[in-house]
Amino acid sequence: MSDEKFDQLDPATLAQSSKIVFRQGFGMELEDSKPADPLEPGVWVSGSIFFSGEWSGLLRVELPLGLARTFTGDWLGIADEHLEPAAVIDAIGELANTVAGILKPALPGIKGMSVPRVSETDLSKAIRDPKRTHQAVLALKGQPMHVSLWKCPPQFKMLVVPKPKV
Amino acid sequence: MRALVVDDSATMRIVLSRLLGAHGFEVRAADGGAAALDVLSSDWAPELFLFDWNMPDITGLDLIAAVRAQARFADAKILMVTSETDMALMQHAVHAGANEYLMRPVNATNLAEKLELLGLHPTVAP
């Protein structure tokens, strides 16, 4: 996909893919929202999938740690006090994987999807170039969830990152 | 009936095992190729296999080949569970010996539909 086609991608497509996943997979409704300004600092969990093909890019699904734990517990039917960090990491990776699969048909020229990678992040310190990033801001259970697509240079390689302290 | 779930994601193993259990299946789960091949070499013979497409140590296609290489699994059903929406890939899997594919997000309804298609009628309401 050319830069021009990437520019024309509608963030609503990201939002719609995410809404489909939550409705069909989890029986939950996502709401459209807006980013807080400024974003409050804090630990967020980020699940990423790398796309490759005629262009390369990264899908990120990001949510606050507390919401990530709530979502994981609801999905797996595990009470919060019994929820291991590894379960949260794996669930957020699978969430990103599922959103990526739904989104993929809207990304012409994409052939491959990586296995998920999960890390912790502080979105208030994140730098996003609007020319290379599309973002949808949604809300789940009244808390924010960001879904973004990043255009990566062709030489970009997805690195294995250490497991986060969740 | 017995079902083997092979997925590197613990989340998907839990979710699929729970859904299949609700249909009355006796379920075992393997976290990758090595564990799956251990089960395939044991006496425990599933009638249904659910394979992830994309795993670090083995591909779903390799697992299909390992199952179809054994005559005792000639009538077993293989369901690919995938985020991939590339129809060519799915056709490739079916050509290799898979019976059906289940697109994520997986839920009780779309799994039940696939079990019906495979002639594996649920014995317990999900």
Interface residues (C-beta under 8 A of the other chain):
Chain A: I20 V21 Q24 G25 F26 G27 T72 W75 L76 G77 A86 A87 D90 A91 G93 E94 N97 T98 A100 G101 I102 K104 P105 K111 M113 V115
Chain B: D8 S9 A10 T11 M12 I14 V15 R18 N54 M55 P56 T82 S83 E84 T85 D86 M103 R104 P105 V106 N107 N110
